[in-house]
Amino acid sequence: MDKLACMRAFTAVADAGGFSSAARRSGQTKALLSKYVAQLENSLDIRLLYRTTRQLSLTEVGRAYYERCIPLLEELDELEAITQDIHTTPRGELKISAPTSFSELHLMPVASAFTEKYPDVRVNMVLTDRAVDIVEEGFDLALRIGTLSDSSLIARHLFTISIVACASPGYLQKNGEPHCPEDLLQHACIIDSNYKDGAVWHFEKEENKQSVNVQGQHCVNSAIAVKELAIAHNGIALCPIFVSAEAIKSKQLKVILPEYKIEKFGLYAVYSHRRHLSAKVQLFMALLKKYFSELPEWE
């Protein structure tokens, strides 16, 4: 039995939600995928999938096995891509979708390092905060911040992004500093419309969760613009630390309500099923993983 082929077949079926869909995606026959999954279950002496005529789902053990398989297979794919790169040079276009503010501030060094290492690859980076349809719009890879909802895609967590509440010292001197989330109701707040809950801000202290529906004159779909409005004394803002760190260090902004936890968001690299990954995508993924493997400077 080829254990690796069986693991790939199992994860392909789990990702696709069925043998027929997995067969169409992978280019293998439904019968072959079924054979591989059956061999894997027999070797483990465990049922990994519940099968009915209408649907397929993972067993509890199958879910745990799937979650361990994914990083192992991804590491192997990256290793194979890097090994192959010794003999072949990736070329062609690499089309990437990425969030605007984060990319402008922090992604360009990765893109620059990649093209320096692989000069035959042209990076076409589309900066947008819209969740693009990777397959329909022809993207090789997308970077996304926040909660992911499309389970048909593969997502690699790169790191977790902290959010802080902050305001300029000038604004706080004029209007006073809030001491609890409810105090925000008496303040002008700058709203980032990219934030999933908009004007509803969430806080937590000692397992006590609070939500405040804030108000203000400014609403904008850019974290950088939110930061600049806060620096210009327009109110209190929720700002990702990767945007606000330098302004906080230089004392243009001050963190408020530091004893309260604000929800965090993950940065993910998202791509279609791993069997369709080209070498250039895998190599760019490997560089992303290396670049963000240590705690980013702004944290």
PAKOLFI-13222 format. One line per field, with one value per residue (C-alpha): residue number from 1; residue in one letter; z, x, y. Coordinates in nm, 3 decimals, decimal comma, always signed. Example, Ala and Ser with C-alpha at 12.3 -4.5 7.8 and 13.67 -1.06 7.14 Angstrom:
REM residues 2
k c(1;2)
r c(A;S)
up c(+0,780;+0,714)
east c(+1,230;+1,367)
north c(-0,450;-0,106)
END
This chain:
REM residues 299
k c(1;2;3;4;5;6;7;8;9;10;11;12;13;14;15;16;17;18;19;20;21;22;23;24;25;26;27;28;29;30;31;32;33;34;35;36;37;38;39;40;41;42;43;44;45;46;47;48;49;50;51;52;53;54;55;56;57;58;59;60;61;62;63;64;65;66;67;68;69;70;71;72;73;74;75;76;77;78;79;80;81;82;83;84;85;86;87;88;89;90;91;92;93;94;95;96;97;98;99;100;101;102;103;104;105;106;107;108;109;110;111;112;113;114;115;116;117;118;119;120;121;122;123;124;125;126;127;128;129;130;131;132;133;134;135;136;137;138;139;140;141;142;143;144;145;146;147;148;149;150;151;152;153;154;155;156;157;158;159;160;161;162;163;164;165;166;167;168;169;170;171;172;173;174;175;176;177;178;179;180;181;182;183;184;185;186;187;188;189;190;191;192;193;194;195;196;197;198;199;200;201;202;203;204;205;206;207;208;209;210;211;212;213;214;215;216;217;218;219;220;221;222;223;224;225;226;227;228;229;230;231;232;233;234;235;236;237;238;239;240;241;242;243;244;245;246;247;248;249;250;251;252;253;254;255;256;257;258;259;260;261;262;263;264;265;266;267;268;269;270;271;272;273;274;275;276;277;278;279;280;281;282;283;284;285;286;287;288;289;290;291;292;293;294;295;296;297;298;299)
r c(M;D;K;L;A;C;M;R;A;F;T;A;V;A;D;A;G;G;F;S;S;A;A;R;R;S;G;Q;T;K;A;L;L;S;K;Y;V;A;Q;L;E;N;S;L;D;I;R;L;L;Y;R;T;T;R;Q;L;S;L;T;E;V;G;R;A;Y;Y;E;R;C;I;P;L;L;E;E;L;D;E;L;E;A;I;T;Q;D;I;H;T;T;P;R;G;E;L;K;I;S;A;P;T;S;F;S;E;L;H;L;M;P;V;A;S;A;F;T;E;K;Y;P;D;V;R;V;N;M;V;L;T;D;R;A;V;D;I;V;E;E;G;F;D;L;A;L;R;I;G;T;L;S;D;S;S;L;I;A;R;H;L;F;T;I;S;I;V;A;C;A;S;P;G;Y;L;Q;K;N;G;E;P;H;C;P;E;D;L;L;Q;H;A;C;I;I;D;S;N;Y;K;D;G;A;V;W;H;F;E;K;E;E;N;K;Q;S;V;N;V;Q;G;Q;H;C;V;N;S;A;I;A;V;K;E;L;A;I;A;H;N;G;I;A;L;C;P;I;F;V;S;A;E;A;I;K;S;K;Q;L;K;V;I;L;P;E;Y;K;I;E;K;F;G;L;Y;A;V;Y;S;H;R;R;H;L;S;A;K;V;Q;L;F;M;A;L;L;K;K;Y;F;S;E;L;P;E;W;E)
up c(+0,000;-0,090;+0,240;+0,094;-0,201;+0,042;+0,263;-0,040;-0,158;+0,187;+0,224;-0,132;-0,060;+0,271;+0,109;-0,178;+0,037;-0,178;-0,406;-0,730;-0,659;-0,550;-0,869;-1,084;-0,896;-0,881;-1,222;-1,065;-1,096;-0,829;-0,803;-0,742;-0,471;-0,305;-0,316;-0,157;+0,122;+0,194;+0,212;+0,454;+0,679;+0,672;+0,761;+1,053;+1,145;+1,191;+0,999;+0,879;+0,677;+0,716;+0,376;+0,273;-0,067;-0,020;+0,175;+0,316;+0,642;+0,862;+1,174;+1,493;+1,446;+1,076;+1,155;+1,389;+1,133;+0,857;+1,065;+1,121;+0,756;+0,614;+0,759;+0,683;+0,317;+0,282;+0,426;+0,185;-0,111;-0,013;+0,027;-0,316;-0,475;-0,323;-0,425;-0,782;-0,791;-0,777;-1,131;-1,274;-1,247;-1,196;-1,455;-1,572;-1,387;-1,019;-0,957;-0,594;-0,420;-0,092;+0,154;+0,071;+0,391;+0,512;+0,171;+0,120;+0,458;+0,490;+0,190;-0,062;+0,093;+0,040;-0,322;-0,383;-0,230;-0,438;-0,773;-0,688;-0,626;-0,923;-1,194;-1,451;-1,246;-1,288;-0,974;-1,052;-0,715;-0,692;-0,369;-0,257;+0,066;-0,127;-0,088;-0,448;-0,604;-0,645;-0,904;-1,109;-1,119;-1,192;-0,878;-0,777;-0,415;-0,184;+0,151;+0,380;+0,725;+0,946;+0,970;+0,670;+0,548;+0,221;+0,327;-0,031;-0,017;+0,162;+0,420;+0,583;+0,900;+0,893;+1,220;+1,445;+1,422;+1,736;+1,734;+1,967;+2,062;+2,030;+1,996;+1,971;+2,294;+2,163;+2,128;+2,473;+2,636;+2,490;+2,538;+2,825;+2,824;+2,841;+3,130;+3,023;+2,691;+2,782;+2,794;+2,417;+2,376;+2,478;+2,224;+1,851;+1,702;+1,365;+1,196;+0,963;+0,732;+0,658;+1,022;+1,012;+1,268;+1,158;+1,440;+1,694;+1,891;+2,117;+2,440;+2,704;+3,059;+3,299;+3,077;+3,083;+2,722;+2,619;+2,288;+2,223;+1,926;+1,866;+1,659;+1,476;+1,176;+0,993;+0,828;+0,583;+0,431;+0,498;+0,816;+0,711;+0,663;+1,003;+1,162;+0,990;+1,100;+1,457;+1,445;+1,323;+1,648;+1,489;+1,752;+1,889;+1,652;+1,645;+1,456;+1,364;+1,539;+1,208;+1,105;+1,433;+1,589;+1,462;+1,558;+1,906;+1,943;+1,834;+2,073;+1,794;+1,921;+2,268;+2,341;+2,548;+2,753;+2,760;+3,028;+2,788;+2,527;+2,175;+1,934;+1,717;+1,353;+1,163;+0,845;+0,608;+0,276;+0,083;-0,232;-0,426;-0,374;-0,317;-0,614;-0,847;-0,691;-0,925;-0,813;-0,809;-0,575;-0,339;-0,341;-0,266;+0,016;+0,156;+0,150;+0,324;+0,593;+0,649;+0,653;+0,911;+1,115;+1,384;+1,577;+1,349;+1,454;+1,525;+1,790)
east c(+0,000;+0,121;+0,045;+0,119;-0,118;-0,383;-0,341;-0,367;-0,680;-0,840;-0,772;-0,888;-1,220;-1,259;-1,184;-1,425;-1,699;-1,734;-1,562;-1,712;-1,607;-1,262;-1,224;-1,307;-1,060;-0,775;-0,804;-0,814;-1,102;-1,366;-1,290;-0,921;-0,990;-1,234;-0,974;-0,708;-0,938;-1,050;-0,686;-0,606;-0,900;-0,805;-0,444;-0,552;-0,840;-1,053;-1,343;-1,247;-1,558;-1,932;-2,074;-2,441;-2,604;-2,660;-2,365;-2,021;-1,878;-1,575;-1,593;-1,452;-1,132;-1,135;-1,146;-0,848;-0,655;-0,739;-0,613;-0,281;-0,250;-0,284;+0,035;+0,233;+0,129;+0,184;+0,534;+0,608;+0,477;+0,699;+0,999;+0,940;+0,899;+1,221;+1,405;+1,276;+1,387;+1,747;+1,700;+1,428;+1,358;+0,993;+0,865;+0,548;+0,293;+0,209;-0,126;-0,192;-0,482;-0,395;-0,550;-0,458;-0,323;-0,130;+0,027;+0,132;+0,305;+0,450;+0,413;+0,634;+0,961;+0,837;+0,741;+1,075;+1,274;+1,079;+1,138;+1,504;+1,540;+1,322;+1,370;+1,165;+0,847;+0,630;+0,426;+0,084;-0,042;-0,399;-0,454;-0,815;-1,005;-1,273;-1,276;-1,205;-1,319;-0,978;-1,083;-1,324;-1,094;-0,779;-0,575;-0,299;-0,303;-0,486;-0,393;-0,688;-0,732;-1,016;-1,249;-1,255;-1,586;-1,508;-1,423;-1,351;-1,020;-0,696;-0,585;-0,242;-0,234;+0,066;+0,025;-0,229;-0,291;-0,366;-0,612;-0,575;-0,801;-0,612;-0,641;-0,410;-0,290;-0,442;-0,787;-0,766;-0,648;-0,946;-1,214;-1,087;-0,975;-1,234;-1,190;-1,440;-1,602;-1,929;-1,739;-1,691;-2,056;-1,954;-1,672;-1,626;-1,510;-1,350;-1,506;-1,320;-1,587;-1,359;-1,404;-1,655;-1,896;-1,853;-1,953;-2,003;-1,679;-1,614;-1,414;-1,337;-1,204;-1,177;-1,410;-1,670;-1,754;-1,898;-2,009;-2,050;-2,225;-2,002;-2,068;-1,858;-1,830;-1,571;-1,617;-1,354;-1,249;-0,877;-0,683;-0,413;-0,675;-0,825;-0,482;-0,424;-0,765;-0,684;-0,346;-0,530;-0,737;-1,065;-1,150;-1,086;-1,009;-0,969;-0,646;-0,445;-0,110;+0,073;-0,068;-0,051;+0,276;+0,502;+0,255;+0,227;+0,606;+0,641;+0,359;+0,140;-0,118;-0,187;-0,338;-0,656;-0,839;-0,522;-0,665;-0,940;-0,887;-0,998;-1,061;-0,769;-0,764;-0,553;-0,360;-0,406;-0,262;-0,552;-0,534;-0,724;-0,678;-0,312;-0,295;-0,331;-0,047;+0,234;+0,595;+0,599;+0,299;+0,455;+0,784;+0,609;+0,421;+0,752;+0,894;+0,583;+0,609;+0,978;+0,922;+0,644;+0,784;+0,911;+0,702;+0,668;+0,854;+0,539;+0,420)
north c(+0,000;+0,349;+0,529;+0,873;+0,819;+0,698;+1,006;+1,235;+1,056;+1,080;+1,453;+1,517;+1,345;+1,529;+1,865;+1,807;+1,659;+1,349;+1,102;+1,238;+1,598;+1,483;+1,282;+1,585;+1,803;+1,556;+1,396;+1,051;+0,810;+0,779;+0,406;+0,467;+0,726;+0,488;+0,210;+0,430;+0,549;+0,192;+0,079;+0,361;+0,273;-0,096;-0,023;+0,196;-0,035;+0,278;+0,426;+0,774;+0,861;+0,815;+0,724;+0,739;+0,759;+1,131;+1,264;+1,201;+1,328;+1,276;+1,069;+1,220;+1,019;+1,104;+1,476;+1,446;+1,239;+1,490;+1,783;+1,606;+1,501;+1,852;+2,006;+1,690;+1,688;+2,062;+2,033;+1,751;+1,953;+2,244;+2,016;+1,862;+2,206;+2,333;+2,016;+2,042;+2,404;+2,286;+2,152;+2,380;+2,750;+2,857;+3,098;+3,268;+3,481;+3,447;+3,619;+3,710;+3,885;+4,056;+4,308;+4,665;+4,821;+4,518;+4,460;+4,821;+4,821;+4,472;+4,242;+4,418;+4,289;+3,932;+4,000;+4,171;+3,886;+3,634;+3,803;+3,854;+3,481;+3,380;+3,645;+3,450;+3,489;+3,799;+3,879;+4,026;+4,149;+4,279;+4,473;+4,462;+4,407;+4,217;+3,838;+3,741;+3,413;+3,254;+2,996;+3,208;+3,513;+3,316;+3,384;+3,146;+3,262;+3,503;+3,652;+3,714;+3,865;+3,749;+3,453;+3,222;+3,082;+2,899;+2,544;+2,437;+2,624;+2,538;+2,796;+2,828;+3,035;+3,270;+3,460;+3,632;+4,007;+4,208;+4,498;+4,797;+5,085;+5,411;+5,787;+6,086;+6,251;+6,574;+6,421;+6,260;+6,583;+6,767;+6,500;+6,285;+5,923;+5,643;+5,398;+5,131;+5,035;+5,211;+5,541;+5,513;+5,610;+5,962;+5,982;+6,028;+5,696;+5,632;+5,331;+5,098;+4,954;+4,658;+4,553;+4,267;+4,417;+4,778;+5,010;+4,729;+4,696;+4,398;+4,392;+4,131;+4,156;+3,862;+3,657;+3,936;+4,021;+4,356;+4,502;+4,873;+5,031;+5,334;+5,644;+5,900;+6,128;+5,920;+5,580;+5,456;+5,122;+5,151;+5,079;+5,326;+5,599;+5,517;+5,559;+5,893;+6,022;+5,920;+6,095;+6,408;+6,412;+6,295;+6,038;+5,690;+5,404;+5,029;+4,973;+4,662;+4,672;+4,630;+4,968;+5,159;+5,031;+5,310;+5,583;+5,433;+5,414;+5,777;+5,877;+6,010;+5,762;+5,625;+5,285;+5,315;+5,051;+4,837;+4,609;+4,495;+4,225;+4,304;+4,018;+3,911;+3,808;+3,560;+3,629;+3,335;+3,231;+3,078;+2,871;+2,607;+2,235;+2,144;+1,906;+2,204;+2,403;+2,500;+2,508;+2,889;+2,901;+2,648;+2,838;+3,167;+2,992;+2,864;+3,218;+3,356;+3,092;+3,169;+3,546;+3,526;+3,236;+3,472;+3,721;+4,025;+4,337;+4,538;+4,290)
END
